[in-house]
Amino acid sequence: MSGIEALLRGIDATDALSSQDTWLARRDPRALILTTLAFLVVVVSFPRHEVAALLPLALYPVVLARLGRIPLPMVGSRVLLALPFVLMVGLFNPLFDTSPRAELLGQSISGGWLSFASIMVRAALAVAAATVLFATAGMPRICAGLNRMGVPAVLTTQLLLLQRYSLVLAGELGRMNLARELRSAERGDMSLAVYGPVLGNLLLRAVERAERIHQAMLSRGFSGSLPIPQGNGWRGAETLFVVFCGAAFLAIRATDLPMLLGRALLAIAR
């Protein structure tokens, strides 16, 4: 299977996961949005050299993935896809901050390496939480929740159109790749020399496809907003979910759980 086909299957799989009937999918999308936002705020609130204290926050995307029946390998693949871009952000930190900050196995570790590791961990946590949110609630329900939270309809409509049109573009790219494979002896992933012409052709076809889609929407009565399902509304389960997650985030932020665990293990060993 080529990389393009793998990308298409990944997009379709994420979109299909949001239609599962799970306890988490039955929750009001506002609860999921609020807890994810609180999670991101807590992640970025840690000092820039903190690494170990961030690790307990990984329980949030892992537990939600299990509740939403989202495969953990899929979440991990999304994290790995984003890490090369994050790598470029903190790549030069060890060169600019060489002051020792910690010791590991008798070796001193500079602040640059700690801040670099902290950036990578924060990015992995943020991407994992966002992946679980989109795979659990789906873009239509997320946009409905944002609407009910006061976000202007023009912004949520743009988000919804962007998500839907990305699937259209992915399908167009898949058809172009299939035509290339049928007309040549080259199979699998495209070579670097082929990417330029293919992307240029995709840009032209995307513009033409966008014009046809817009005309079709206007002919069907599009007036600037799309109908979005509103869900079941806010209930007691949503309140308990938000309160429990918020309390857990505050507890992790207020206490260094890995350090406390390490001290407890040393005390037991003695």
C-alpha positions in Angstrom: 0.0 0.0 0.0 1.4 3.4 -1.0 1.8 6.3 1.4 -1.1 8.2 -0.2 -3.4 5.2 0.2 -2.3 4.9 3.9 -3.0 8.6 4.4 -6.5 8.2 2.8 -7.3 5.2 5.1 -6.0 7.1 8.1 -8.4 10.1 7.4 -11.3 7.8 6.7 -10.6 5.8 9.9 -10.5 8.9 12.1 -13.7 10.1 10.6 -15.4 6.8 11.1 -14.3 6.5 14.7 -16.4 9.5 15.7 -19.6 7.6 14.7 -19.1 4.8 17.3 -21.6 4.5 20.0 -19.5 4.8 23.1 -19.9 6.5 26.5 -17.6 9.2 25.5 -19.2 9.8 22.2 -22.6 10.3 23.9 -21.2 13.2 26.0 -21.9 16.8 25.1 -19.0 18.0 22.8 -18.6 21.0 25.0 -17.4 18.8 27.9 -14.7 17.3 25.7 -13.7 20.7 24.3 -13.5 22.2 27.8 -11.4 19.3 29.3 -9.1 19.4 26.3 -8.6 23.1 26.6 -7.9 22.8 30.3 -5.5 19.9 29.5 -3.6 22.1 27.1 -3.4 25.0 29.5 -2.0 22.8 32.2 0.6 21.3 29.7 1.9 24.7 28.8 1.9 26.0 32.4 4.8 23.8 33.5 8.3 25.4 33.7 10.3 25.1 30.5 12.9 22.7 32.0 10.2 20.3 33.4 10.0 16.8 31.9 9.2 14.1 34.5 6.3 16.1 36.0 4.6 16.2 32.6 4.5 12.4 32.2 1.4 11.7 34.4 -0.6 13.9 32.0 -0.3 11.1 29.4 -3.0 9.3 31.3 -5.6 11.7 29.9 -5.3 10.8 26.2 -4.7 7.2 27.0 -7.8 6.8 29.2 -10.0 8.7 26.8 -8.7 6.6 23.9 -9.8 3.5 25.8 -13.2 5.0 26.7 -13.8 6.1 23.1 -12.5 2.8 21.6 -9.8 4.6 19.7 -6.8 2.4 18.8 -3.7 3.6 20.6 -1.4 2.8 17.6 -3.4 5.3 15.5 -2.9 8.0 18.2 0.8 7.2 18.3 1.1 7.4 14.5 -0.4 11.0 14.6 2.1 11.9 17.3 5.0 10.5 15.4 3.8 12.4 12.3 4.0 15.7 14.2 7.3 15.2 16.1 9.6 16.0 13.1 8.1 19.5 12.9 8.5 19.9 16.7 12.1 18.7 16.5 13.0 21.7 14.4 11.6 24.0 17.0 13.8 22.8 19.9 16.8 21.4 17.9 19.1 24.3 18.9 18.2 24.6 22.5 21.1 22.4 23.7 23.5 24.7 21.9 22.2 27.9 23.5 21.6 26.7 27.1 24.6 24.7 28.3 24.3 25.4 32.0 23.9 22.1 34.0 20.4 21.6 35.5 20.2 18.0 36.5 22.2 14.7 36.8 21.4 11.3 35.4 23.5 8.3 36.2 26.3 10.6 37.3 26.2 12.7 34.1 25.2 16.3 34.2 22.3 17.4 31.9 22.2 20.9 30.5 19.2 23.1 30.6 19.0 23.0 26.8 18.6 19.3 26.7 15.9 19.5 29.4 14.0 22.2 27.5 14.3 20.2 24.3 12.9 17.1 25.9 10.1 19.2 27.5 9.1 20.6 24.2 8.9 17.1 22.7 6.8 15.8 25.5 4.4 18.8 25.5 3.9 18.4 21.7 3.3 14.7 22.0 0.7 15.3 24.8 -1.0 18.1 22.8 -1.2 16.1 19.6 -2.5 13.0 21.4 -5.2 15.0 23.2 -6.3 16.7 19.9 -6.4 13.4 18.1 -8.5 11.8 20.7 -10.9 14.8 20.7 -11.4 14.7 16.9 -11.7 11.0 16.7 -14.2 10.8 19.6 -16.4 13.8 18.9 -15.9 14.4 15.1 -15.7 17.8 13.4 -19.5 18.4 13.1 -20.1 17.8 16.8 -17.1 19.9 17.8 -18.3 22.8 15.6 -21.8 22.4 17.2 -20.2 22.6 20.6 -18.2 25.7 19.7 -21.3 27.3 18.3 -23.1 26.8 21.6 -20.1 28.2 23.5 -20.4 31.5 21.6 -17.9 31.0 18.7 -19.2 32.8 15.6 -20.9 30.6 13.1 -18.7 31.9 10.3 -15.6 30.4 12.0 -17.2 27.0 12.7 -18.6 26.9 9.1 -15.0 27.5 7.8 -13.7 24.7 10.0 -16.3 22.3 8.9 -15.8 23.1 5.2 -12.0 22.8 5.7 -12.4 19.3 7.2 -14.8 18.2 4.4 -12.7 19.6 1.6 -9.6 18.0 3.0 -11.3 14.6 2.4 -12.2 15.7 -1.2 -8.6 16.7 -1.8 -7.3 13.4 -0.4 -9.7 11.5 -2.7 -8.5 13.6 -5.7 -4.9 12.9 -4.8 -5.6 9.2 -4.4 -7.2 9.0 -7.9 -4.2 10.8 -9.4 -1.9 8.4 -7.7 -3.9 5.4 -9.0 -3.8 6.8 -12.6 -0.1 7.3 -12.3 0.4 3.7 -11.2 -1.8 2.3 -14.0 0.0 4.3 -16.7 3.5 3.5 -15.5 5.6 0.7 -14.2 6.3 2.6 -11.0 4.5 1.2 -7.9 4.2 2.3 -4.3 5.3 5.7 -3.1 6.1 8.4 -5.6 9.7 9.4 -6.2 10.8 12.9 -5.3 11.0 14.0 -9.0 7.3 13.1 -9.5 6.0 15.1 -6.5 6.5 18.5 -8.2 4.3 17.9 -11.3 1.7 16.0 -9.2 1.3 18.8 -6.6 1.1 21.4 -9.4 -1.6 19.4 -11.1 -3.4 18.9 -7.8 -3.4 22.6 -7.2 -5.1 23.3 -10.5 -7.6 20.5 -10.0 -8.3 21.7 -6.5 -9.2 25.2 -7.7 -11.5 23.8 -10.3 -13.1 21.3 -7.8 -13.6 24.1 -5.3 -15.5 26.2 -7.9 -17.7 23.3 -8.8 -18.5 22.5 -5.2 -19.3 26.1 -4.4 -21.7 26.3 -7.4 -23.3 23.1 -6.3 -23.7 24.4 -2.7 -25.3 27.7 -4.0 -27.7 25.8 -6.2 -28.8 23.8 -3.1 -29.6 26.9 -1.1 -26.3 27.4 0.8 -26.5 30.8 2.7 -23.3 30.9 4.6 -23.9 28.3 7.3 -24.3 24.5 7.4 -26.7 22.5 9.5 -24.9 21.0 12.4 -26.2 18.3 14.8 -26.7 19.8 18.3 -26.4 16.6 20.3 -28.1 15.5 23.6 -27.3 18.6 25.7 -25.5 19.1 28.9 -26.4 16.7 31.7 -25.0 15.6 35.1 -22.5 13.2 33.5 -20.9 16.1 31.6 -20.5 18.1 34.8 -18.9 15.2 36.7 -16.6 14.5 33.8 -15.4 18.1 33.6 -15.0 18.4 37.4 -13.1 15.1 37.7 -10.7 15.9 34.8 -10.2 19.5 36.1 -9.4 18.2 39.6 -7.0 15.6 38.2 -5.2 18.3 36.1 -4.8 20.6 39.1 -3.5 17.7 41.3 -0.9 16.8 38.7 0.1 20.5 38.3 0.3 21.1 42.0 2.4 18.1 42.9 5.4 16.4 41.3 4.0 12.9 41.2 7.1 11.2 39.7 9.3 12.7 42.4 6.8 11.6 45.2 6.7 8.1 43.7 10.5 7.9 43.5 10.8 9.0 47.2 8.2 6.4 48.2 10.1 3.7 46.4 13.4 4.7 48.0 11.8 4.7 51.4 10.3 1.2 50.8 13.7 -0.1 49.6 15.4 1.1 52.7 
